[in-house]
């Protein structure tokens, strides 16, 4: 397939590499001169504008950092949706407001463009192994048509309902994950109070009924500080979006919100004191 790719960064580049390795014809938008030079050195076909990137594509992937970037590259007369050919599919991977996913789907429908709200869970290593998790909102038939393309880097690929639901599932997941990281860190604190050192408790707990993926992340990092050093920026972004969307929807974060506001999360996970 002919593919346009916007956002070949930490998450986007391994996706792009998997798509190229699968034999697809990929055109990538890389605006920074150094990044473009590196992409061209790797044999990638680069474009100068969003329009050039997407105009001939059967599918377009958006993997930027923030909600406002999604709207900037997708909407308006210079955006991807306006430049894509009718019948093509836009796959939006960036964590964003569910309202953005709904807006893209509505604009796309008017233009004959299929839009999938494909929220993701995992990291670059999961993409490299073909094991990224996708929660996809949109038209299920559109998902099935493009599922083989997504399967080059993602498994499982789960349909979760209408546009916006991909992002909603992702936001609930992110809130739960950060809260669980905070609980794991507080468990280390409790263990210390009982005379068990950090390494010993982190080696023991993953084998018990209190195990979770978040606890595994902390344990593999070797310490609470190591996890915060690596993930604080990403987790701060996720928690900010969760709080904003929950407030806008009038949804109560409940016990998860209490944990997210605790010192264990605010200071040790999100590093708001630094």
N, C-alpha and C positions, 0 to 999 in steps of 0.2 A: 504494500500500500504506500501511497504518497503521504508523508506525514510532515506537519509543521510543528515545531517545538519551541515553546517560549519559556525560558527559565532553566537553563542547564547548569544549575548550581549543585549544592550538596546532595539533594535528593534527585533533582532532574537529570544530572549527568549520568548516573548509573542506569536510569530508565532509558535514556537516549542510547547508551551503549548496548543495552539488551535489545532494543528495537533494531538498531543497525546490524547487530550480530544475527538477528532473525531474518535479515534480508530486506528490510523495508527501506524505502528511499526517504531519508530524513533531511529537511531543511531547518536550520536552527537560527534563532535570533540571538546574537551575542553582541551587545553594544559596547562593552569595554574593550579597548584596543588590545590589551594584553590577553584577555580571555579569548578574543576572536583569533588572535595569532595562534594561541594554543589549540583552539578548535580546528583551525585550518591545517595546522601541522599534523593533527590526528586524522586528516582526510575528510572532515565534515564539510558539508555545503552550508555556507553562512549567508544570511540575508541582512539587509540594512534596515528594513522597516517591518512592522507587524504585517502590513499588507503583502509584502513580498514573501514573507514567511508562510502565510496561510492560503494564498490565492488559489493554488493548484492542489491543495491537500485534501485527501479523503478524510483525514482525522487530524485534529489539532490538540496538542497537549499544553496545558497551562500549569506551570509549577513555580510560581513566584512566591514571595514571602508574606505579603500582607493583603488584606481585603481591598484596600484602596488601589493596590497594584493590579489586582484582578479586574476591577472596574475600569482602570485606565487602559489596560491592554485589550480588553474584550469589548468595551462599549464605545459608542460615539462613531462619527464618520470615519475616523482613522483606526477604529478598533477591529479586532479579529472577526467578530460576527458580521460586520458590514462587508468585509472583504472575502469571506469564505463563500464557496460555491454552494448552491442549494443541494441538500441531501448529505452534505458533509457533517461530521460529528465533532463537537467541542467537548473535550474531557478536561474538567476543571478539578485539579488535585489540591489546590491551596486551601489551608484551613481559613475559613472566612465566616461571615454572618450568613445564616440560612437565607435571609432576605436577598442576599446577593445571588445565591444559586437560583432562587425563584425568579429574580429579575432577568438573569441570563437566559433561563428557559423560556420566559415570556417573549423576550426580544428575539431569541432564536426561532421560536415558533412562527413569528410574523415573517421571518426571512427564509423560512424553509430549512433552518439549521437545527440539527439534533444536539441537545445539550445534556451531558451527564454530570451530575454532582457527585464526583468520585473521591470522597474523603478517604484518607489513608492512615494506616497505623503501621509503624515499623521504622527502620532506619536504612541507610545505604547498604549495610550488609545483607538485610532481608531482600532488597531489590536485586543485589548481585546474585543471590541464591534463588531468585524467582519466587520468593515467599512473602512478598509484601501483602498486607491485608487491605482490601478495598471495601468500603461501604458505599454503595452506589444508589443515588436517588435519580429518578427520571422515569422514562418510559421503559418498561422491562424488555419490550421487543427491540428497542434501540440498543440496550445493553447486550442482549444475546447476539445481535449482529456484529458487535465489536468485541465480544468476549475473547475470541482468539488473540486479538491484539493485546489486550490487557494481560492475558495469561503469559505473555513473554516475560513479565516481571512480577506478577502478582498471583497469589493463591493463599487464602480463598478470595474470590470476588463475589460479594454478597449483595443481592438486591434488597433495599430497605424501604422502598416506597417512592413517593413523589419527590420532585426537586426540593432541596432543603433538608430532607431527612438524612442524607449522607453527612452533611455538616452537623446536624443535631446529634446523630449517633457519635460522631467524632468528639463533639464538645462534652457529652456525657462521659465518654471514655477518658478524655483528657482530665476532666475534673476528678474522676475516680482514681486515675493513675497517680496524679500529683498528691491527692489525699493519701493514697496508700504508701507512696514514698515517704510522706510525712509521718505516717504511723510506723513505718519500718524504722525510721530514724528515732522516733520516740521509744520504740521497743529497745533499741540499742542503749538509749539513756536509762530506761528501766533496768535493763540487764546490768549496766554499770553500777546502779544503786544496789543491786543484789550481789555484787562482787564478781560479775562475769565480764571479761574484757571484750572489746568490739569484735575482734577477729573470731573469737570463739563463738560468740552468739550468731554472727553472720554465717559461720560455717555450719551451725546446727539448725537454724530455723528453716532454711529452704527444704529440709527433709521432713518437716512436720505439717500439721493440719493448718498452721497459720501461714503457709507459703503462698506467694503470689508472684506474678511477673514483676511487679514493682520491687518486692523484696529481693527477687533474683537479680535485678539491675543493681540494687545497692550492694548485695553480696559480691557480685562479680567485680564491682568497682573497688572492693576492698575496704571502703569506709564511706561514711555519710558525706564527708567533705569532698571526696573524689567524685561522687555523683553530682553534687551541687556545682563543682567546678566545671563539669562537662555539660550539664543540662540546664543550668539555671536560666540562661537567656531564653531558651525554647519554652521552658515551663512557665516563666513569667508571661510570655506572649500568650500561651494557651489559657492561663488562668484569667488574664485580662479579658480575653474574648468571651470566655465562659460567663464571667460576671456581667459583662455588658449585654450579652444575648439573653441571659436569664432575667436581668432587670427589665429589658425591653419587652420580654414575653410575659412578665409578671409571674415567673416561675420561682418557687422557693428552693434554694440550694440545700436547705435543711442541714442534716448532720454533716454532709460533705462540705457545705459552706463553713460550718463551725471548724472543721479540721483545716480547711484552706486558710482560715483566718488565725490559726494557732501560731504560737511562736516557732514550733517545730517546722512548720511550712514557711511562714513569712521570713524567718531569719536563717534557718539552716538549709531550706530547699531553694527558695526563691531569692535568697540573699538580699532582701530589701534593706538590710542594715549596712550594706556595703556600697 
